[in-house]
Amino acid sequence: MKATVSILIADDHPIFRAGLREVLGEDTSLQVVAEAADGLKAWQIINQLRPQVAVLDLDMPALNGLALARKVLEARLPTALVILTMYKEARVFHEAIDAGILGYVLKESAANDLLGCIHSVVAGQAFISPALSSLLLNRRAEAKSFLAKKPELESLTAAEQRILALIAENLTSKEIADRFGLSPHTVENHRANICKKLGLQGSHSLLKFAFENKSRLPP
């Protein structure tokens, strides 16, 4: 018998939440343990219950789904995140992926996509609605083009790439050090090496580079 996956549904429309419950009820390995009509309530539930998956509407009162997801990720809580959205907007899509959210599902295709998405994110794998494949392909094409223009990125070690990605998330050296169990001095050395390899000079040049190219950096 499969282990039960605990799920929080957060959406401000009760009829839509009922529809999601019906979809999730088709899979006996999934269990909806809580619901929330706004982002703040969802944040409280995630902190208290630590569900394995939180399905979050992008547009919620009090705290939207993307802002809530960032709080969960920053707090390093063990809840996998799925964003539900009505929009095929590239900017929001990039923000979600850049933040580290694994699941991104269009509301119009939730009935078909949500079950597969939940099982993917529980396994630590990304899932994006097939209807958004053009956004994903464009993102990959931009990253490939950027790498061709900035081949120095390939000289970065795996550790340096991870640190660069976290710099793009506006984490300080101390916060990065805490996340990887390093000393701040070691992170500062990595930052210096990244600047040298990428030809960046000036106290804020690395931060500016990371912010401006966040969506095109190596994963």
C-alpha positions, 0 to 999 in steps of 0.5 A: 500500500502506498504511503499517503501524501499530505496536501494543503490546498490554498485558494480563495475560491471555495468552488475551485477548492472543492474541484481540486479535492475531487481531482485529488480524491481520485488518487488514494495515495493523496490526502488533503489535510487542510485548506486555506482561503488566503496566503497568511492562513496557508503560511500558518498551516504549513508551519503547523502541519508541515504538509508534504505538498502545498498547492498554492493559487498565485492570486490570493489575498493577504499573501499571494502564492509566489510570496508565500512560496518564497517564505516557505523556501527561505524557511527551508520547510520540507513542503514541496510547492505547486503554484496554480495560475490562470496566466501564461505570463513569462515574467511570473513563470520565470519568477517561480522557477527562479525561486526554486518552485518545482510545480507550476500548473495552469488552472485550466488544465489542473484536472489533467495535470495536478496528480502528475505534478504532485507525484513529481514534486514529492519525488523532488522533480519539476513539473510544468503544465505542457501548455506552458512548454513554449515558456520553458523552451524559450527559457532554455533557448535564452540560457543557451544563447547567454552561455554562448555569449558568456562562455566563462560561466562554464568555468565555474565549479558546481559550488560556484554555480550554486553560490551564484544562483543564491546571490541572484536570490539576494542571499548574503554570504552569511546566509549562503554559508549557513545553507551549505555549512560553510564559513562566510570567509569561504563563501567570500573566497568563492565570490572572489573567484566567480568575479575573477572568472567572469571578469567582474570588477567593483563591489556590487558588480557580481550582485548586479550580474546575478540579478540581471541574468537570473533566469539565464544562469546555469541551473 
